[in-house]
């Protein structure tokens, strides 16, 4: 469950930990997630800092991403140590590791296009340069023929609908 908890709840969890309670008991007493408690206990043991607030997303440079992943993969540092060392969130590190394991550094360091993607491709302008006058006229003629055929079909469909609506036109066989 991705529930946000108050600073006081996390400080209460720290006090319970200092009294000797384990993560399961702390979770039952405070309503905090057991895995979050265990993660913060590991961070506390490594750095001596008890994180009481959720880390807000921060833009991280590609070099920090690469170094953090290298520390976990090559130097076998724990995720808790790397999170404390670079001041990043645990979830960000997990995401970076997943991307690295799936596609290597290329996927890890790939940048996404910002903003909403366009709904339709924009029509590319027709190439008119380099075409002779006859070729251009032939293309225009083909376009006009297709447009004419389309309009004829549209008119026929419209007439058919009107005939059905008003009961005009050939009557189907009524035997």
C-alpha beads as a LAMMPS data file, in Angstrom:
LAMMPS data file: protein, C-alpha beads

175 atoms
174 bonds

1 atom types
1 bond types

-500.0 500.0 xlo xhi
-500.0 500.0 ylo yhi
-500.0 500.0 zlo zhi

Masses

1 110.0

Atoms # bond

1 1 1 0.000 0.000 0.000
2 1 1 1.363 3.405 -0.930
3 1 1 0.088 5.290 2.125
4 1 1 1.763 8.489 3.241
5 1 1 2.474 8.718 6.949
6 1 1 3.263 11.629 9.200
7 1 1 6.623 12.562 10.636
8 1 1 5.309 11.748 14.125
9 1 1 4.445 8.173 13.096
10 1 1 7.971 7.621 11.813
11 1 1 9.494 9.123 14.952
12 1 1 7.301 6.794 17.035
13 1 1 8.634 3.876 14.964
14 1 1 12.203 5.036 15.706
15 1 1 11.495 5.167 19.440
16 1 1 10.017 1.651 19.338
17 1 1 13.098 0.430 17.447
18 1 1 15.405 1.996 20.027
19 1 1 13.426 0.184 22.747
20 1 1 14.279 -3.092 21.031
21 1 1 11.104 -3.871 19.094
22 1 1 11.411 -5.559 15.689
23 1 1 9.946 -4.364 12.416
24 1 1 6.923 -6.686 12.577
25 1 1 5.853 -5.454 16.020
26 1 1 6.490 -1.826 15.040
27 1 1 4.369 -2.354 11.937
28 1 1 1.484 -3.748 13.991
29 1 1 1.669 -0.964 16.570
30 1 1 2.013 1.968 14.154
31 1 1 0.275 0.774 10.989
32 1 1 3.398 1.432 8.940
33 1 1 4.462 -0.985 6.213
34 1 1 6.918 -3.619 7.483
35 1 1 9.193 -3.445 4.443
36 1 1 9.414 0.356 4.739
37 1 1 10.335 0.005 8.410
38 1 1 13.047 -2.582 7.644
39 1 1 14.467 -0.343 4.896
40 1 1 14.617 2.667 7.206
41 1 1 16.206 0.575 9.959
42 1 1 18.946 -0.515 7.498
43 1 1 19.473 3.100 6.487
44 1 1 19.630 4.106 10.141
45 1 1 22.239 1.435 10.876
46 1 1 24.374 2.481 7.904
47 1 1 24.168 6.252 8.226
48 1 1 22.770 7.004 11.664
49 1 1 20.015 9.069 10.020
50 1 1 16.351 8.119 10.477
51 1 1 14.366 9.262 7.452
52 1 1 11.041 10.686 8.651
53 1 1 9.713 12.108 5.391
54 1 1 9.200 10.796 1.888
55 1 1 11.965 11.866 -0.473
56 1 1 10.566 14.076 -3.183
57 1 1 11.568 13.413 -6.768
58 1 1 14.621 15.384 -7.868
59 1 1 16.205 15.538 -11.318
60 1 1 19.367 13.465 -11.155
61 1 1 22.202 13.686 -13.635
62 1 1 23.038 10.636 -15.741
63 1 1 26.456 10.391 -14.070
64 1 1 24.848 9.962 -10.622
65 1 1 22.539 7.278 -12.015
66 1 1 25.503 5.434 -13.523
67 1 1 27.597 5.748 -10.349
68 1 1 24.762 4.572 -8.112
69 1 1 24.094 1.521 -10.293
70 1 1 27.845 0.785 -10.471
71 1 1 28.079 0.902 -6.677
72 1 1 25.330 -1.707 -6.344
73 1 1 26.385 -3.943 -9.239
74 1 1 30.192 -3.731 -9.253
75 1 1 31.110 -2.797 -5.701
76 1 1 28.321 -4.873 -4.086
77 1 1 27.139 -2.049 -1.848
78 1 1 23.667 -2.465 -0.378
79 1 1 20.831 -0.376 -1.709
80 1 1 20.517 1.307 1.701
81 1 1 24.165 2.405 1.555
82 1 1 23.802 3.760 -1.974
83 1 1 20.592 5.617 -1.116
84 1 1 22.309 7.319 1.807
85 1 1 25.504 7.973 -0.155
86 1 1 23.778 9.750 -3.059
87 1 1 20.730 11.140 -1.246
88 1 1 18.281 9.511 -3.638
89 1 1 15.066 7.624 -2.984
90 1 1 15.010 3.856 -2.694
91 1 1 12.311 3.579 -5.374
92 1 1 14.413 5.568 -7.842
93 1 1 17.369 3.261 -7.270
94 1 1 15.173 0.188 -7.767
95 1 1 13.880 1.636 -11.051
96 1 1 17.413 2.390 -12.265
97 1 1 18.579 -1.127 -11.392
98 1 1 15.614 -2.664 -13.232
99 1 1 16.366 -0.573 -16.335
100 1 1 20.064 -1.453 -16.152
101 1 1 19.376 -5.185 -15.827
102 1 1 16.901 -5.078 -18.697
103 1 1 18.810 -3.003 -21.245
104 1 1 22.164 -1.988 -19.806
105 1 1 23.484 1.544 -19.679
106 1 1 21.699 2.441 -22.920
107 1 1 18.279 1.968 -21.342
108 1 1 19.336 3.464 -18.023
109 1 1 20.627 6.675 -19.576
110 1 1 17.997 6.983 -22.318
111 1 1 15.974 10.169 -22.154
112 1 1 12.273 10.283 -22.859
113 1 1 10.581 12.932 -24.910
114 1 1 8.804 15.369 -22.598
115 1 1 5.161 16.296 -22.976
116 1 1 2.152 14.591 -24.403
117 1 1 2.732 12.734 -27.652
118 1 1 0.862 14.092 -30.694
119 1 1 -2.368 12.291 -31.559
120 1 1 -1.789 12.209 -35.303
121 1 1 1.210 12.561 -37.543
122 1 1 1.396 15.897 -39.238
123 1 1 0.978 15.714 -42.993
124 1 1 4.276 16.100 -44.731
125 1 1 4.348 18.651 -47.509
126 1 1 4.307 17.162 -50.978
127 1 1 7.548 17.224 -52.785
128 1 1 7.185 19.518 -55.761
129 1 1 10.816 20.373 -56.333
130 1 1 12.546 18.232 -58.854
131 1 1 9.300 17.225 -60.554
132 1 1 8.632 18.246 -64.100
133 1 1 5.470 20.164 -64.955
134 1 1 3.969 17.077 -66.601
135 1 1 4.599 14.883 -63.533
136 1 1 3.042 17.511 -61.251
137 1 1 -0.019 17.795 -63.496
138 1 1 -0.378 13.990 -63.627
139 1 1 -0.346 13.785 -59.808
140 1 1 -2.894 16.593 -59.584
141 1 1 -5.069 14.860 -62.199
142 1 1 -4.978 11.551 -60.251
143 1 1 -5.906 13.398 -57.068
144 1 1 -8.849 15.137 -58.756
145 1 1 -10.103 11.853 -60.257
146 1 1 -10.056 10.214 -56.819
147 1 1 -11.835 13.202 -55.296
148 1 1 -14.456 13.114 -58.040
149 1 1 -15.109 9.386 -57.519
150 1 1 -15.450 9.939 -53.782
151 1 1 -17.944 12.761 -54.245
152 1 1 -20.015 10.645 -56.654
153 1 1 -20.248 7.821 -54.108
154 1 1 -21.125 10.266 -51.361
155 1 1 -23.907 11.783 -53.486
156 1 1 -25.277 8.321 -54.324
157 1 1 -25.347 7.332 -50.655
158 1 1 -27.088 10.597 -49.742
159 1 1 -29.737 10.073 -52.427
160 1 1 -30.271 6.494 -51.253
161 1 1 -30.784 7.649 -47.654
162 1 1 -33.257 10.325 -48.742
163 1 1 -35.181 7.814 -50.837
164 1 1 -35.485 5.433 -47.902
165 1 1 -36.486 8.235 -45.550
166 1 1 -39.296 9.605 -47.709
167 1 1 -40.351 6.314 -49.311
168 1 1 -39.336 7.438 -52.780
169 1 1 -37.613 5.321 -55.325
170 1 1 -37.902 1.723 -56.407
171 1 1 -40.093 -0.321 -54.120
172 1 1 -38.796 -3.672 -53.058
173 1 1 -40.771 -6.685 -54.207
174 1 1 -43.826 -7.162 -52.007
175 1 1 -45.179 -10.575 -52.888

Bonds

1 1 1 2
2 1 2 3
3 1 3 4
4 1 4 5
5 1 5 6
6 1 6 7
7 1 7 8
8 1 8 9
9 1 9 10
10 1 10 11
11 1 11 12
12 1 12 13
13 1 13 14
14 1 14 15
15 1 15 16
16 1 16 17
17 1 17 18
18 1 18 19
19 1 19 20
20 1 20 21
21 1 21 22
22 1 22 23
23 1 23 24
24 1 24 25
25 1 25 26
26 1 26 27
27 1 27 28
28 1 28 29
29 1 29 30
30 1 30 31
31 1 31 32
32 1 32 33
33 1 33 34
34 1 34 35
35 1 35 36
36 1 36 37
37 1 37 38
38 1 38 39
39 1 39 40
40 1 40 41
41 1 41 42
42 1 42 43
43 1 43 44
44 1 44 45
45 1 45 46
46 1 46 47
47 1 47 48
48 1 48 49
49 1 49 50
50 1 50 51
51 1 51 52
52 1 52 53
53 1 53 54
54 1 54 55
55 1 55 56
56 1 56 57
57 1 57 58
58 1 58 59
59 1 59 60
60 1 60 61
61 1 61 62
62 1 62 63
63 1 63 64
64 1 64 65
65 1 65 66
66 1 66 67
67 1 67 68
68 1 68 69
69 1 69 70
70 1 70 71
71 1 71 72
72 1 72 73
73 1 73 74
74 1 74 75
75 1 75 76
76 1 76 77
77 1 77 78
78 1 78 79
79 1 79 80
80 1 80 81
81 1 81 82
82 1 82 83
83 1 83 84
84 1 84 85
85 1 85 86
86 1 86 87
87 1 87 88
88 1 88 89
89 1 89 90
90 1 90 91
91 1 91 92
92 1 92 93
93 1 93 94
94 1 94 95
95 1 95 96
96 1 96 97
97 1 97 98
98 1 98 99
99 1 99 100
100 1 100 101
101 1 101 102
102 1 102 103
103 1 103 104
104 1 104 105
105 1 105 106
106 1 106 107
107 1 107 108
108 1 108 109
109 1 109 110
110 1 110 111
111 1 111 112
112 1 112 113
113 1 113 114
114 1 114 115
115 1 115 116
116 1 116 117
117 1 117 118
118 1 118 119
119 1 119 120
120 1 120 121
121 1 121 122
122 1 122 123
123 1 123 124
124 1 124 125
125 1 125 126
126 1 126 127
127 1 127 128
128 1 128 129
129 1 129 130
130 1 130 131
131 1 131 132
132 1 132 133
133 1 133 134
134 1 134 135
135 1 135 136
136 1 136 137
137 1 137 138
138 1 138 139
139 1 139 140
140 1 140 141
141 1 141 142
142 1 142 143
143 1 143 144
144 1 144 145
145 1 145 146
146 1 146 147
147 1 147 148
148 1 148 149
149 1 149 150
150 1 150 151
151 1 151 152
152 1 152 153
153 1 153 154
154 1 154 155
155 1 155 156
156 1 156 157
157 1 157 158
158 1 158 159
159 1 159 160
160 1 160 161
161 1 161 162
162 1 162 163
163 1 163 164
164 1 164 165
165 1 165 166
166 1 166 167
167 1 167 168
168 1 168 169
169 1 169 170
170 1 170 171
171 1 171 172
172 1 172 173
173 1 173 174
174 1 174 175
